[in-house]
Amino acid sequence: MAEEKQAKKASFSQKVKEELRRIDFTALEKTFNMKADDEKGRREKLRQIFLSNASLTNPQKEYHLEFVFSKAEDGREVEEILRHYSLHPKQGKRGKNHMVYLKDASEIADVLKLLGAVDALMELENARILKEVSENVNRRVNFEAANINRTVKASLKQQEEIQYIEEVLGLDRLEKALKEVAKRRLQYPDASLEELAQGLEPPIGKSGVNHRLRKLARIAKELREEQSATHKK
């Protein structure tokens, strides 16, 4: 598993580096309107360090750009360059090597823009979009599942209360409005409050059904308390 992950990491890094080697840096200077010599030098230096020391994880898996150096002082230059562009690199150590790295997708995208790696940038942005869509779908599915779970639990509790009332008191002794809701809940255990409301005559709102179910729950509670008191005597 670790070898597969490392292979994908190297593969994406290699694609980016191959793209950088194909770039005409003179044309890139014109594209970015690099007039100041220090700006040209800064981006060219970043490009050189990237080619020799950088590794970029496949964005479909995770966002991670790192520069690896044998000495900590060797990483200071790239760290200064990144901070010059308002990026926030972090430092780390792996074995004897020292790292300067970024894990924020937008900051990694900024580095690719600075380098002029358009193809890699597009691949990163596409991966970000797909990941955001997937996360949104998962959140929605989880939200719906949680709602269904709450609805099922509430329905089971309501059925339990109504069945207890039926055993101890009898539903026919309830007032008409409560009896109607109680019977519909037992008849349609999977129905939502809206669906229960629509089947009543005359129809009432969701809040009305909920109010009646709460009254049934109170009646069941009172009956249990009465039964408990009787047994104690």
N, C-alpha and C positions, 0 to 999 in steps of 0.2 A: 504493500500500500504506500509506504514511504517512498519507495523507488519510483512508483508510478507518478506520485505527486511531484517528485523532483524532476522527472522527465518532462512533465507538462510545463513546469516552471522554466526549465532550461529552454524548451521549445519556444515559448512565447518571448522570452528574453532574446533568443537568437533571431526571431523574426524582426523584433524592434531594431536590433543592432544591424541586421542586413539592410533594413530600410534606411537607417542613418548613413550607412556607407554609400548608398545610392544617391543621397541628396547632394545637390550642387549647393554648397554653403554660400557661394557668392550670390546665387539667385535667392537663397533664403534670407540673406541680409537685406535685399531689396524688398522682399515681401514684408518683412517686419520693420522696414525703414530704420535699420540700425545705423544711425549717423555717428554716434560717439564710439571712439576706439575702445573704450573700456567696456562698452556694452557688447561689441563684437567679440572682444577677448573673453568676456565672461561666459557668453553662450558657447563659444568654441571650446573653452576649457571644460564646461559642463558636458559637452558632447564627448570630449576625449575621455573624461573620467567615467562617463556612462559606458562607453565602449570597452574600457579596460577593467572597470571595477563593479559595474551594476548588474543586478539580477532583478527581473520583474516577473512576479507570479501571474499566471493566467487569470485574468479578471473574472472569468466565469466561475472560478473557485473562491478567490479571495483577492483583496486589494493589498498588495505589498510590494514596495519598491525599496531595494536596499543597495547600498554601496559598501563593499567589504574591503578592508585595509589591514595589512599586517601590523601597522603602527597607528596608534590613536591620533597622533599629530597629522598623519596623512589625510585623515578625514575632515580636518578642520576647514580646508579650502572649499570642499563641496558643501559643507554645512553653511559656511558664510555666503556662498553663492545662493543657496536655497533660501536662506533668511533674507537676502537682499530682495528676493521676489515675494516677500511676505509669506513664505511657507514655514512650516513648523516641524523640521526634522527632529527625530529622536536618536539617541545613541544607545548602543547595546554591545554585547560581547558574546561571541560564539566560539568556544574553545579559546585559542590564542588570537583569534581575529577580532577586529573592532568593526562595528557597523554604524552607519548613518542610514536611517530608514524613514519611510513615510508609509502610513497605512490608511490615510484618508483618500478616497477615490477622487475627489475634486482636486486635491493637491497633486496627486499622481498625474491627473489629466493636465494640470498646469505645467508640469515638467515636460510632458510629451509635446505640449504646445511650444514651449521654449526650445525644444530640440527640433521642432518641425516634423515630428514623426506622425504625419497625418493619418496613415493607415492604422497605426497602433492606437492612436487617439480615437478613431472611429470605432475600432473593435472594443475599446474600453467603454465608450459611451453606450454602445449597443448592449454590452453586458450589464451596464448599470440600469438601463431601461428595462431589460428583461427581468433583472433581479427585483426591481421595484414593483413591476407588474405581478411577479410571482408572490412577493411578500404581501402585496395588497389583496391578492386572491386568497392567500392563506389566512390573512387576518379576517377576511370576510367569511371564509368557511368556518374558522374557529368561532367567530361571533355567532354565526347561525347555529352551529352545533351547541354552543353554550345556551342559546335561547331555547333550542329544542329540549335540551337536558332539563332546563329550569321548568319548561312547560310540562314535560312528562312527570317530573317530581311533584309539581303542584297538582296535576290531575290525579295522580295516585293518592296523594294525601286527601284531596277532596272526596274521592270515591270511598276511601276508608272512613271518613267522617260521616258521609251519607249512609253508608252501609250500617254503621253503628247506630245511627238515628233510627234506621228502618228496623233493626233488631230490637232495640230497647223501647222505642216510642211508636214507630210506624209512620211512614211518610204521609199517610192520609190525615194524620192529625196536625200536619203543618199547614200554615196559611197557604193559599193557592199559589202565590208568587214564588214562595220558597219550594213548594212541592214540584212545581213545573221545572224549575232550574235543577233541582235534585234528580228528577227522573231523566232529564236530558243529559246530565253529566254521566249518569250510569249507562244510558243508552249509547252515548257517543264519547267514550273515554279519551279518544285522541283529539277531539275537537278543541280548537282554540276558543278563547273567550268571545272573539268576534263571531265565530261560527255558531257558538251556543246562543249568542244574542240574536242572530238572524233567524233562528228557528223558533223563537218565542212569539207568542201571539197575545197582545200586540208586540212587535219587535222593540227591544230596548237597546241601549248602548252597552259597550264593553264595560264601562264603569258600573253600570247598573247590575250586570251579571256578577261582577267582582264583589259588589256590595252584598248581594244575596248569598254568594258562596261564603263570605266572611261571617254572615249571620248564621249560616248552617254550621260553620266551624265553632262558633260560640255556643250554639245549642248542644253540639256534640260534647264540648268541654264541660258544660253545665251538667249534662247527663252523666258523664264519667264521674264528676265530683259527687253527684248525688248517689251514684252506685257505690262509690268508695266509702262514703259516709254511712250508707246502709250496712255494708259489710262489716264496718268497724263496730257497729252496734251489736 
